[in-house]
Amino acid sequence: MSGRARRPGPTVRTRVHEFNEDGERRREDRLATEEPLEIRLAWPGADARRAWVTMRTPGHDFELAAGWLVHEGLTRADGIATVAYCTDVTLAPEQEFNVVTVTLAEPPLREVGHRHSASSSGSSACGVCGKDSIGDVIAHPAAAVRWSGPLPDAATVRSLPDRLREHQSLFARTGGVHAAAVVAADGEMLVVREDVGRHNALDKVTGARVLAGHSPTPACLVVSGRAGFELVQKAVAVGAGALVAVGAPTSLAVQLAADAGLALYGFTGARRTVRYC
C-alpha cells in the first residue's frame, strides 16, 4: 500500500435512509466535503507562518489562498511569487493537502497580525469576522484600481442567477455548496467556483483571475446566497463595479457598498432584482 497522501475530493459518498410518503428506502447520497485549509505566508527574509485557517471544500486551493490574500489587503495581484502545498515533515499524511504556503515577492502590505495571527481560524460561514470599520475596508490598499467600464444592465443582472446555476455541478450533486462568479458586463461567465463557504467561493474566483495573470478587478461579481458585509468587503477590495446576490443584503453591506461606490443588487431572479445602491 502506498504511503502517499490522497488528495481529498469535493464530495464524499454516504449511505442514508430516505423517508417519504411511499415509505422508506436506503440509498447512496453525496455530501459536500468540508475540511480545514491552513494558509501560510512567507516572503524574502521571513519563514512561512500561519496566516489563516478556514473550513472549505477541497479543490482550487491555490486560488482560494491567492484570492484571500488579495481580498485581505496583504498583497496585490502581482505580488505572489509561488503557491504550493506545504511539505513540512511534521505534517501527518492526511494534512498534506490541507496546508498551502504562499510566498510573496516582497513583504506583505500590512502586518500579518490581529485576526491574521497564528491563532486565527474561521468556519466555512465566516468571512471578514472582525473588520474594525468601514473606513478600514475602503482604505484597503488593494482597492486602488476600480472598475471604470460599463456595468450589466437590469435585464442582464436578472439573467445571472440562471446562468450561474448552469455551472453549479457540485450543488447539483450535493445541494450543500455556494457559488460565485466573475462576470463580464454582457453577462459572460468568466470564472465560476463552488465551495461550502460563500466567502471561499469568492476568494477562489478572484484567485483564479490572479493566478491566470488577469486583473482581479471585474465588471461584476455574482454570489448564490445573501450579500453579507464580508462579501461586499471582498468586492470592494478588488474594485468590482457591481455585486449581484440571489438573496438579501444586510444593512452594513448596503452602507459599505454605498460608501465605496459599488452597485449592489439583491433578491435577484429571472423576474426581478432590487438595486440598493
Residue frames as qw, qx, qy, qz and C-alpha x, y, z in Angstrom:
[[0.000, 0.887, 0.462, 0.000, 0.00, 0.00, 0.00],
 [0.396, 0.529, -0.028, 0.750, 1.33, 3.41, -0.92],
 [0.389, -0.497, -0.458, 0.626, 2.17, 5.82, 1.90],
 [0.114, 0.172, 0.213, 0.955, 1.39, 8.82, -0.27],
 [0.229, 0.373, 0.506, -0.744, -1.40, 11.09, 0.89],
 [0.203, 0.483, 0.764, 0.376, -4.63, 11.00, -1.10],
 [0.040, -0.058, -0.029, -0.997, -5.90, 14.42, -2.14],
 [0.265, 0.419, 0.732, -0.467, -9.43, 14.94, -0.79],
 [0.108, 0.366, 0.666, 0.641, -12.18, 15.33, -3.36],
 [0.215, -0.208, 0.017, -0.954, -15.06, 17.83, -3.37],
 [0.764, -0.239, -0.086, -0.593, -17.65, 15.18, -2.40],
 [0.080, -0.246, 0.943, -0.210, -17.85, 12.04, -0.27],
 [0.563, -0.195, -0.670, -0.443, -20.27, 9.11, -0.51],
 [0.248, -0.140, 0.725, -0.627, -22.55, 8.10, 2.32],
 [0.245, -0.311, -0.884, -0.247, -25.45, 5.72, 2.87],
 [0.265, -0.072, 0.284, -0.919, -28.75, 7.23, 4.01],
 [0.117, 0.448, 0.879, -0.114, -32.29, 6.24, 4.95],
 [0.152, -0.076, -0.236, -0.957, -34.82, 8.24, 2.94],
 [0.131, 0.440, 0.821, -0.340, -38.38, 8.54, 4.27],
 [0.214, 0.027, -0.274, -0.937, -41.22, 9.83, 2.10],
 [0.661, 0.041, 0.203, -0.721, -44.95, 9.28, 1.65],
 [0.827, 0.230, -0.432, -0.276, -44.26, 6.00, -0.16],
 [0.937, -0.323, -0.097, 0.092, -42.20, 4.57, 2.70],
 [0.413, -0.781, 0.423, 0.202, -38.50, 4.09, 3.42],
 [0.896, 0.403, -0.060, 0.179, -35.54, 3.22, 1.25],
 [0.592, -0.597, 0.283, 0.462, -31.79, 3.02, 1.64],
 [0.663, 0.704, 0.101, 0.233, -29.67, 4.72, -0.96],
 [0.635, -0.094, -0.005, 0.767, -26.30, 6.32, -1.61],
 [0.051, 0.979, 0.197, -0.028, -26.00, 10.07, -1.22],
 [0.602, 0.359, -0.093, 0.707, -23.29, 12.64, -1.87],
 [0.376, -0.852, -0.215, 0.295, -22.08, 15.15, 0.69],
 [0.331, 0.865, -0.192, 0.324, -20.04, 18.28, 0.02],
 [0.767, -0.079, -0.362, 0.524, -16.61, 17.77, 1.56],
 [0.191, -0.932, 0.075, -0.299, -15.69, 20.17, 4.35],
 [0.846, -0.161, -0.182, 0.475, -12.08, 20.15, 5.53],
 [0.276, -0.881, 0.028, 0.383, -9.71, 22.73, 7.02],
 [0.678, 0.542, 0.014, 0.497, -7.28, 24.67, 4.87],
 [0.483, -0.729, -0.007, 0.484, -4.37, 26.39, 6.57],
 [0.512, 0.797, 0.020, 0.319, -2.83, 29.27, 4.62],
 [0.654, -0.514, 0.041, 0.554, 0.80, 30.02, 5.44],
 [0.332, 0.938, 0.019, 0.099, 2.59, 33.15, 4.28],
 [0.717, -0.338, 0.172, 0.586, 6.28, 33.66, 3.54],
 [0.378, 0.922, -0.009, 0.077, 8.36, 36.38, 1.90],
 [0.646, 0.470, -0.361, 0.481, 12.07, 37.16, 1.42],
 [0.123, 0.420, -0.554, 0.708, 13.75, 37.05, 4.82],
 [0.560, -0.202, 0.417, -0.686, 10.70, 35.60, 6.59],
 [0.020, -0.014, 0.999, 0.041, 9.89, 31.94, 7.19],
 [0.402, -0.351, -0.630, -0.564, 6.40, 30.66, 6.46],
 [0.095, 0.055, 0.680, -0.725, 3.89, 31.40, 9.19],
 [0.059, 0.535, 0.842, 0.038, 0.20, 30.66, 9.63],
 [0.069, -0.075, -0.095, -0.990, -1.99, 33.48, 8.33],
 [0.628, -0.004, 0.076, -0.774, -5.46, 31.92, 8.37],
 [0.091, 0.040, 0.995, 0.026, -7.37, 28.68, 8.72],
 [0.567, 0.135, -0.002, -0.812, -10.75, 28.19, 7.08],
 [0.566, 0.146, 0.806, -0.091, -13.12, 25.30, 6.50],
 [0.374, 0.512, -0.354, -0.687, -13.51, 24.76, 2.77],
 [0.920, 0.282, 0.240, -0.125, -14.45, 22.33, 0.03],
 [0.538, -0.390, 0.546, 0.511, -11.18, 20.89, -1.36],
 [0.558, 0.530, 0.498, 0.400, -10.38, 21.97, -4.89],
 [0.257, 0.787, 0.095, 0.553, -8.84, 25.15, -6.30],
 [0.638, -0.644, -0.241, 0.347, -6.96, 25.57, -3.01],
 [0.502, -0.066, 0.104, 0.856, -4.22, 27.72, -4.55],
 [0.018, -0.552, -0.381, -0.741, -6.86, 30.06, -5.95],
 [0.513, -0.757, -0.398, -0.071, -8.54, 30.29, -2.55],
 [0.639, -0.463, -0.111, 0.605, -5.26, 31.23, -0.88],
 [0.346, 0.133, 0.246, 0.896, -4.32, 33.81, -3.53],
 [0.169, -0.643, -0.448, -0.598, -7.78, 35.37, -3.56],
 [0.570, -0.720, -0.369, 0.146, -7.94, 35.55, 0.23],
 [0.565, -0.306, -0.027, 0.766, -4.59, 37.37, 0.41],
 [0.143, 0.305, 0.329, 0.882, -5.68, 39.93, -2.18],
 [0.361, -0.695, -0.484, -0.390, -9.07, 40.45, -0.51],
 [0.632, -0.652, -0.288, 0.304, -7.39, 40.92, 2.86],
 [0.120, 0.976, -0.135, 0.121, -5.00, 43.57, 1.51],
 [0.735, -0.520, 0.346, 0.266, -1.91, 41.51, 2.33],
 [0.418, -0.197, 0.588, 0.664, -0.71, 41.60, -1.28],
 [0.483, 0.543, -0.118, -0.676, -1.63, 42.93, -4.69],
 [0.920, 0.315, 0.121, -0.199, -2.34, 40.69, -7.64],
 [0.682, 0.613, -0.354, 0.183, 1.24, 40.85, -8.91],
 [0.215, -0.732, 0.546, -0.346, 2.82, 40.29, -5.51],
 [0.902, -0.199, 0.347, -0.161, 2.52, 36.49, -5.36],
 [0.077, 0.620, -0.743, -0.239, 5.71, 34.60, -6.27],
 [0.356, 0.080, -0.917, -0.157, 4.69, 30.98, -5.67],
 [0.716, -0.241, 0.243, -0.608, 1.86, 28.91, -4.21],
 [0.506, 0.230, -0.830, -0.043, 2.41, 25.31, -3.14],
 [0.832, -0.460, -0.245, -0.187, 1.17, 22.63, -0.79],
 [0.288, -0.782, 0.508, -0.218, 3.31, 22.52, 2.32],
 [0.818, 0.212, -0.529, 0.072, 5.92, 19.74, 2.58],
 [0.299, -0.637, 0.521, -0.482, 6.59, 20.20, 6.31],
 [0.461, 0.144, -0.875, 0.047, 7.84, 16.83, 7.61],
 [0.120, 0.015, 0.741, -0.661, 5.84, 17.29, 10.81],
 [0.615, 0.108, -0.054, -0.779, 2.54, 17.15, 8.91],
 [0.601, 0.058, 0.782, -0.153, 0.55, 13.93, 9.07],
 [0.225, 0.086, 0.776, 0.583, -0.18, 12.37, 5.63],
 [0.087, 0.689, 0.714, 0.083, -3.84, 13.38, 5.83],
 [0.109, -0.852, -0.162, 0.486, -2.79, 17.03, 6.35],
 [0.508, -0.128, 0.443, 0.728, -0.53, 17.22, 3.29],
 [0.129, 0.414, 0.552, 0.712, -3.16, 18.71, 1.01],
 [0.272, -0.832, -0.482, -0.043, -4.74, 20.87, 3.72],
 [0.394, -0.743, 0.035, 0.539, -1.83, 23.31, 4.13],
 [0.582, 0.683, 0.203, 0.393, -0.90, 25.83, 1.43],
 [0.464, -0.556, 0.022, 0.689, 2.14, 28.11, 1.55],
 [0.415, 0.860, 0.207, 0.213, 2.07, 31.35, -0.42],
 [0.591, -0.306, 0.055, 0.744, 5.42, 33.06, -0.95],
 [0.205, 0.948, 0.193, -0.148, 5.27, 36.77, -1.70],
 [0.660, 0.524, -0.027, 0.538, 7.80, 38.61, -3.83],
 [0.152, 0.440, -0.327, 0.822, 8.11, 41.25, -1.08],
 [0.023, -0.148, -0.757, 0.637, 6.84, 41.81, 2.48],
 [0.010, 0.638, 0.763, 0.101, 3.04, 42.00, 2.89],
 [0.054, 0.588, 0.191, 0.784, 1.30, 45.33, 2.52],
 [0.494, -0.650, 0.132, -0.562, 0.05, 45.20, 6.09],
 [0.152, -0.429, 0.824, -0.338, 1.16, 43.44, 9.23],
 [0.635, -0.122, -0.725, -0.239, 0.17, 39.79, 9.47],
 [0.072, 0.015, -0.724, 0.686, -1.44, 40.18, 12.85],
 [0.521, 0.010, 0.186, -0.833, -4.78, 40.82, 14.55],
 [0.867, 0.109, 0.307, -0.378, -7.14, 38.25, 13.06],
 [0.757, 0.527, -0.384, -0.030, -4.34, 37.02, 10.78],
 [0.231, -0.644, 0.688, -0.243, -2.36, 35.77, 13.78],
 [0.228, 0.227, -0.946, -0.046, -1.37, 32.17, 14.40],
 [0.202, 0.189, 0.847, -0.453, -4.46, 31.55, 16.49],
 [0.470, 0.315, -0.035, -0.824, -6.87, 32.82, 13.86],
 [0.137, 0.125, 0.951, 0.248, -9.37, 30.47, 12.30],
 [0.458, 0.176, 0.014, -0.871, -12.77, 30.64, 10.72],
 [0.589, 0.248, 0.752, -0.160, -15.69, 28.43, 9.87],
 [0.300, 0.248, 0.691, 0.610, -16.99, 27.95, 6.34],
 [0.004, 0.841, 0.527, 0.125, -19.63, 30.58, 7.18],
 [0.363, -0.815, -0.051, 0.448, -17.11, 33.13, 8.42],
 [0.603, 0.640, 0.107, 0.464, -15.55, 35.72, 6.18],
 [0.207, 0.704, -0.205, 0.648, -14.41, 39.09, 7.44],
 [0.747, -0.489, -0.438, 0.107, -15.35, 38.39, 11.10],
 [0.593, -0.594, -0.172, 0.516, -13.84, 41.40, 12.83],
 [0.382, 0.484, 0.157, 0.771, -13.16, 44.27, 10.47],
 [0.270, -0.345, -0.451, 0.778, -12.79, 47.30, 12.68],
 [0.214, 0.634, 0.219, -0.710, -14.61, 49.79, 10.50],
 [0.654, 0.670, 0.348, 0.048, -15.99, 50.52, 7.07],
 [0.116, 0.946, -0.274, -0.125, -13.26, 53.14, 6.73],
 [0.477, -0.485, 0.708, 0.192, -10.65, 50.41, 7.13],
 [0.687, 0.308, 0.642, 0.145, -12.18, 48.48, 4.23],
 [0.441, 0.882, 0.166, 0.001, -12.43, 51.50, 1.94],
 [0.076, -0.886, 0.442, 0.115, -8.80, 52.38, 2.68],
 [0.911, -0.047, 0.393, 0.116, -7.84, 48.85, 1.59],
 [0.170, -0.627, 0.508, 0.566, -4.53, 49.03, -0.37],
 [0.361, 0.082, 0.845, 0.386, -5.71, 46.53, -2.99],
 [0.290, 0.732, 0.609, -0.099, -8.66, 48.72, -3.94],
 [0.158, -0.534, 0.192, 0.808, -6.58, 51.40, -5.67],
 [0.113, 0.056, -0.681, -0.721, -7.89, 50.26, -9.09],
 [0.465, 0.337, 0.606, -0.550, -11.67, 50.45, -9.53],
 [0.403, 0.379, 0.756, 0.349, -13.80, 49.24, -12.41],
 [0.090, 0.495, -0.001, -0.864, -14.50, 52.16, -14.75],
 [0.081, -0.004, -0.769, -0.634, -16.13, 50.34, -17.65],
 [0.571, -0.216, -0.305, -0.731, -19.77, 49.51, -18.37],
 [0.345, -0.111, 0.806, -0.468, -21.92, 47.58, -15.89],
 [0.021, 0.278, 0.930, 0.239, -24.52, 44.90, -16.67],
 [0.365, -0.238, -0.151, -0.887, -27.96, 46.35, -17.43],
 [0.583, -0.165, 0.484, -0.631, -31.01, 45.29, -15.44],
 [0.907, 0.209, -0.131, -0.341, -32.04, 42.54, -17.88],
 [0.606, 0.422, -0.640, 0.212, -28.55, 41.05, -17.78],
 [0.165, -0.374, 0.680, -0.609, -28.49, 41.22, -13.98],
 [0.778, -0.049, 0.272, -0.565, -31.78, 39.29, -13.79],
 [0.877, 0.319, -0.324, -0.155, -30.34, 36.57, -16.03],
 [0.186, 0.631, -0.705, 0.264, -27.25, 35.98, -13.90],
 [0.586, -0.293, 0.652, -0.380, -28.62, 33.52, -11.28],
 [0.917, 0.280, 0.201, -0.200, -29.85, 31.16, -14.01],
 [0.602, 0.675, -0.411, 0.111, -26.55, 31.46, -15.86],
 [0.154, -0.590, 0.712, -0.349, -24.70, 30.75, -12.62],
 [0.796, -0.111, 0.474, -0.361, -26.86, 27.70, -11.86],
 [0.862, 0.466, -0.164, -0.114, -25.84, 26.14, -15.18],
 [0.456, 0.586, -0.594, 0.311, -22.28, 25.94, -13.83],
 [0.441, -0.504, 0.539, -0.511, -23.13, 24.64, -10.34],
 [0.727, 0.119, -0.654, -0.170, -22.40, 20.94, -10.88],
 [0.270, 0.099, -0.803, 0.521, -21.29, 20.38, -7.29],
 [0.400, 0.012, 0.370, -0.839, -24.50, 21.93, -5.97],
 [0.738, 0.107, -0.361, -0.561, -26.49, 19.66, -8.28],
 [0.642, 0.092, -0.755, 0.092, -24.83, 16.62, -6.71],
 [0.380, -0.110, -0.706, 0.587, -24.92, 17.71, -3.07],
 [0.247, -0.797, -0.422, -0.355, -27.23, 20.68, -2.56],
 [0.642, -0.678, -0.209, 0.291, -24.71, 21.88, 0.04],
 [0.552, -0.154, 0.121, 0.811, -22.42, 24.48, -1.54],
 [0.156, 0.861, 0.134, -0.466, -22.40, 28.13, -2.55],
 [0.675, 0.361, 0.350, 0.540, -21.19, 29.55, -5.85],
 [0.062, -0.821, 0.030, 0.566, -19.53, 32.75, -7.02],
 [0.688, 0.450, 0.394, 0.411, -18.65, 34.05, -10.45],
 [0.161, -0.487, 0.199, 0.835, -16.66, 36.76, -12.20],
 [0.466, 0.635, 0.613, 0.055, -18.91, 38.17, -14.91],
 [0.274, 0.075, 0.312, 0.907, -18.35, 40.50, -17.85],
 [0.244, 0.260, 0.181, -0.917, -20.66, 43.45, -18.43],
 [0.541, 0.116, -0.492, -0.672, -22.52, 41.49, -21.13],
 [0.846, -0.226, 0.193, -0.442, -23.22, 38.63, -18.69],
 [0.768, 0.341, -0.539, 0.053, -20.50, 36.23, -19.85],
 [0.808, -0.575, 0.131, -0.023, -19.39, 33.95, -17.01],
 [0.373, 0.753, -0.526, 0.132, -15.59, 34.29, -16.94],
 [0.268, 0.232, -0.868, 0.349, -14.89, 32.17, -13.83],
 [0.732, -0.429, -0.112, -0.518, -17.24, 30.13, -11.63],
 [0.301, 0.239, -0.848, 0.366, -16.26, 28.34, -8.42],
 [0.711, -0.497, -0.313, -0.385, -18.20, 26.45, -5.75],
 [0.299, 0.245, -0.729, 0.566, -17.44, 25.94, -2.06],
 [0.423, -0.540, -0.715, 0.137, -19.17, 25.10, 1.20],
 [0.257, -0.608, -0.258, 0.705, -18.22, 28.62, 2.31],
 [0.394, 0.854, 0.327, 0.086, -19.66, 31.51, 0.31],
 [0.103, -0.934, 0.274, 0.206, -16.65, 33.69, 1.12],
 [0.577, -0.308, 0.670, 0.353, -14.32, 30.88, -0.01],
 [0.598, 0.534, 0.555, 0.222, -16.11, 30.71, -3.37],
 [0.202, 0.978, 0.045, 0.007, -15.49, 34.42, -3.86],
 [0.391, -0.720, 0.506, 0.271, -11.84, 34.04, -2.83],
 [0.680, 0.022, 0.668, 0.301, -11.49, 31.27, -5.41],
 [0.531, 0.740, 0.367, 0.189, -12.82, 33.28, -8.36],
 [0.001, 0.975, -0.215, -0.053, -10.55, 36.22, -7.54],
 [0.550, -0.524, 0.609, 0.227, -7.62, 33.85, -7.04],
 [0.734, 0.330, 0.545, 0.233, -8.32, 32.21, -10.38],
 [0.371, 0.915, 0.090, 0.131, -8.03, 35.58, -12.12],
 [0.260, -0.879, 0.394, 0.073, -4.87, 36.48, -10.21],
 [0.647, -0.323, 0.652, 0.225, -3.07, 33.18, -10.86],
 [0.676, 0.505, 0.479, 0.241, -4.03, 33.34, -14.55],
 [0.418, -0.091, 0.172, 0.887, -2.34, 36.73, -14.81],
 [0.013, -0.650, -0.505, -0.568, -5.59, 38.67, -15.31],
 [0.110, -0.354, 0.267, -0.890, -6.74, 41.75, -13.46],
 [0.134, -0.305, -0.892, 0.307, -8.83, 40.84, -10.40],
 [0.206, 0.333, 0.235, -0.890, -10.99, 43.95, -10.95],
 [0.185, 0.321, 0.876, 0.309, -14.25, 42.75, -12.55],
 [0.263, -0.306, -0.312, -0.860, -17.28, 44.44, -14.03],
 [0.719, -0.343, -0.012, -0.605, -19.45, 42.24, -11.83],
 [0.065, 0.179, -0.950, 0.248, -19.35, 39.50, -9.21],
 [0.707, -0.243, -0.304, -0.590, -22.30, 37.15, -8.62],
 [0.051, -0.218, 0.884, -0.410, -22.97, 35.11, -5.47],
 [0.397, -0.250, -0.816, -0.338, -25.56, 32.40, -4.94],
 [0.377, -0.518, -0.697, 0.323, -26.61, 33.45, -1.43],
 [0.149, -0.943, -0.279, 0.107, -27.11, 36.61, 0.55],
 [0.451, 0.635, -0.147, 0.609, -24.90, 39.70, 0.29],
 [0.634, -0.696, -0.218, 0.257, -23.37, 39.97, 3.73],
 [0.114, -0.957, 0.219, 0.154, -20.78, 42.54, 4.74],
 [0.584, -0.446, 0.587, 0.340, -17.90, 40.13, 4.22],
 [0.628, 0.381, 0.576, 0.359, -18.82, 39.53, 0.57],
 [0.215, 0.960, 0.144, 0.110, -19.25, 43.23, -0.15],
 [0.404, -0.804, 0.354, 0.253, -15.87, 43.81, 1.52],
 [0.652, -0.109, 0.617, 0.427, -14.24, 41.38, -0.91],
 [0.474, 0.698, 0.453, 0.289, -15.96, 43.01, -3.89],
 [0.042, -0.998, 0.041, 0.023, -14.78, 46.45, -2.73],
 [0.603, -0.582, 0.424, 0.342, -11.26, 45.13, -2.15],
 [0.562, 0.053, 0.616, 0.550, -10.82, 44.25, -5.82],
 [0.081, 0.362, -0.153, -0.916, -12.62, 47.34, -7.11],
 [0.210, 0.361, 0.876, 0.240, -15.59, 45.48, -8.61],
 [0.158, -0.181, -0.261, -0.935, -18.21, 47.52, -10.43],
 [0.691, -0.251, -0.092, -0.672, -21.19, 45.53, -9.17],
 [0.053, -0.113, 0.961, -0.249, -22.12, 42.68, -6.85],
 [0.652, -0.109, -0.340, -0.669, -25.23, 40.65, -7.60],
 [0.156, -0.136, 0.900, -0.384, -26.73, 38.39, -4.94],
 [0.355, -0.304, -0.803, -0.372, -29.57, 35.90, -5.14],
 [0.422, -0.583, -0.650, 0.243, -30.50, 36.65, -1.52],
 [0.168, -0.958, -0.206, -0.108, -30.86, 39.70, 0.67],
 [0.420, 0.480, -0.367, 0.678, -28.15, 42.19, 1.65],
 [0.492, -0.566, -0.507, 0.425, -27.55, 43.31, 5.22],
 [0.048, -0.985, -0.158, 0.056, -27.64, 46.88, 6.46],
 [0.432, -0.709, 0.360, 0.426, -23.88, 47.11, 6.88],
 [0.585, 0.127, 0.624, 0.503, -23.33, 45.60, 3.44],
 [0.275, 0.821, 0.425, 0.266, -25.51, 48.29, 1.85],
 [0.234, -0.952, 0.047, 0.195, -23.74, 51.03, 3.81],
 [0.543, -0.437, 0.506, 0.508, -20.30, 49.81, 2.72],
 [0.516, 0.387, 0.614, 0.455, -21.38, 49.43, -0.91],
 [0.122, 0.941, 0.298, 0.104, -22.83, 52.94, -0.97],
 [0.343, -0.867, 0.215, 0.292, -19.73, 54.46, 0.60],
 [0.532, -0.323, 0.615, 0.484, -17.43, 52.61, -1.80],
 [0.396, 0.521, -0.305, -0.692, -19.42, 53.26, -4.99],
 [0.082, -0.061, 0.977, 0.187, -20.29, 49.58, -5.56],
 [0.616, -0.046, -0.279, -0.735, -23.56, 48.79, -7.35],
 [0.144, -0.094, 0.932, -0.319, -25.29, 46.24, -5.12],
 [0.629, -0.066, -0.407, -0.659, -28.20, 44.03, -6.20],
 [0.229, -0.100, 0.894, -0.372, -30.20, 41.61, -4.06],
 [0.600, 0.334, 0.596, -0.415, -33.22, 39.31, -4.40],
 [0.273, 0.518, -0.513, -0.628, -32.14, 38.64, -7.95],
 [0.576, 0.165, 0.800, -0.002, -34.02, 36.22, -10.17],
 [0.306, 0.253, 0.681, 0.616, -35.34, 35.92, -13.69],
 [0.011, -0.764, -0.583, -0.275, -38.34, 38.15, -12.99],
 [0.167, -0.960, -0.043, -0.220, -36.90, 40.85, -10.74],
 [0.659, 0.001, -0.346, 0.667, -33.88, 42.30, -8.95],
 [0.277, -0.937, -0.211, 0.023, -33.52, 45.05, -6.37],
 [0.548, 0.426, -0.207, 0.689, -30.73, 47.62, -6.62],
 [0.519, -0.720, -0.356, 0.292, -29.75, 49.07, -3.25],
 [0.190, -0.849, 0.156, 0.467, -27.05, 51.50, -4.34]]
